[in-house]
Amino acid sequence: MTNPANQSLQPPTLPSRQALPRRIYLDNAATTPVSEAALTAMLPYFQESFGNPSAIYSYGLEANQALSASRRLVASCLGAMSSEIFFTSGGTESDNWAIHSVVGRSDLKGRHIITSAIEHNAVLKPLAKLAERGFEITLLPPDRAGRIAVAALERARRPDTILVSIMLANNVVGTVQDIPALARAAHEVNAVFHVDAVQAAGYLPIDVRALGVDLLSISGHKFHGPKGVGALYARIPRLPEPLLNGGGQERGGRSGTENVPGVVGLATALAEAVAGLPKTAALTALRDQLIEGVLRIPGAFLTGDPVNRLPGLASFVFTGLKSSVHLINRLNERGVCASSGSACSVASQEASQVLMAMGFSEELARCSLRLSLSRRNTAEEVETVVALLPELIADIRAKIH
Ligand SMILES: Cc1ncc(COP(=O)(O)O)c(C=O)c1O
């Protein structure tokens, strides 16, 4: 008889893929494969140089040097100083920490916070918790293209506004916000400005000084770095109030033994992505090829800003589908990985809150498709998907009616 307890000692293994056709991965806004350069840079820090960066013997010093070099690299990619970069476990922690660091400040007495209705849950959920504690949260509505108007922020801001948090680029529709103008409007009432740049980092040039922001979140796995590692930029002279307390790592800001291989992978991947930014036109051209092809399908509409959008993100709604789940499943059967824009809403077949906030009907907001490209995708892959979609959509519509 097998002991069920023994089964849990088996390490995870990959299921056989023989039955699947060649896959076309168009869900890079969900996550990306780790780049060769990032993987190569990470490997020595798992076994050869595995030391705890706080140790004072050679293993520890090597690990510590890797952390410092990574911090310098990330800082230079973002136009920041090394002392302004703090490593975290990803975008969710960076967003939570950014919010917590402002709310925890004893010098800020106000209890009013402004954000947008289309933020990621990593911002909206911690703010909802704060609302339970008596903070007042104002959600700015986007326009039909997902833009947050500076005038709306100017109307909402108050002398007791302590924090404004608005994302640089939206994860569902890719709309890019005018962060410098929004940050200026926040600073006019002395509010701290946080930007969630998780979708933008590695795809758009980021200079924290030019953006004029106080706090900025990034996450490694969105730009070909590893999962479970991110960074928070926090403008000096103020260090962010800690969220995690313990051994005092990250200059007391974030306790816990550092994820050295992860940090090295994040820094390497970010530097690689930033070095490739001058070639973004190629990615934009692929995206536009995709948009043009999909919009030839009757009842297909582009969502998000047609111009100011992420270079790799194409997002649509389709009439007459009832839900995008069937379409995403059918694409998967044909080897194409795509999503509706938010992992949670696909699973529960819920309408996209982002699209509803942008004024789409619940019916259309259930039928969204996000195709997100990376530098690894090819024109051939785009052509294949553009050729496949009309057939799948017509078939699903025919079965519904
Ligand atoms: C805009 C945005 N913010 C935050 C996150 C959370 O990042 P992580 O998965 O690293 O926790 C995501 C991830 O999808 C995102 O798209």
The ligand as an ORCA input file, in Angstrom:
! r2SCAN-3c Opt
* xyz 0 1
  C      -0.617     46.555    -12.616
  C      -0.205     45.444    -11.712
  N       0.104     45.711    -10.429
  C       0.487     44.755     -9.581
  C       0.573     43.440     -9.977
  C       0.987     42.391     -8.989
  O       2.314     41.985     -9.256
  P       2.869     40.579     -8.684
  O       2.276     39.519     -9.524
  O       4.356     40.683     -8.879
  O       2.500     40.509     -7.255
  C       0.241     43.107    -11.297
  C       0.288     41.691    -11.754
  O      -0.462     41.271    -12.596
  C      -0.145     44.142    -12.199
  O      -0.463     43.882    -13.474
*
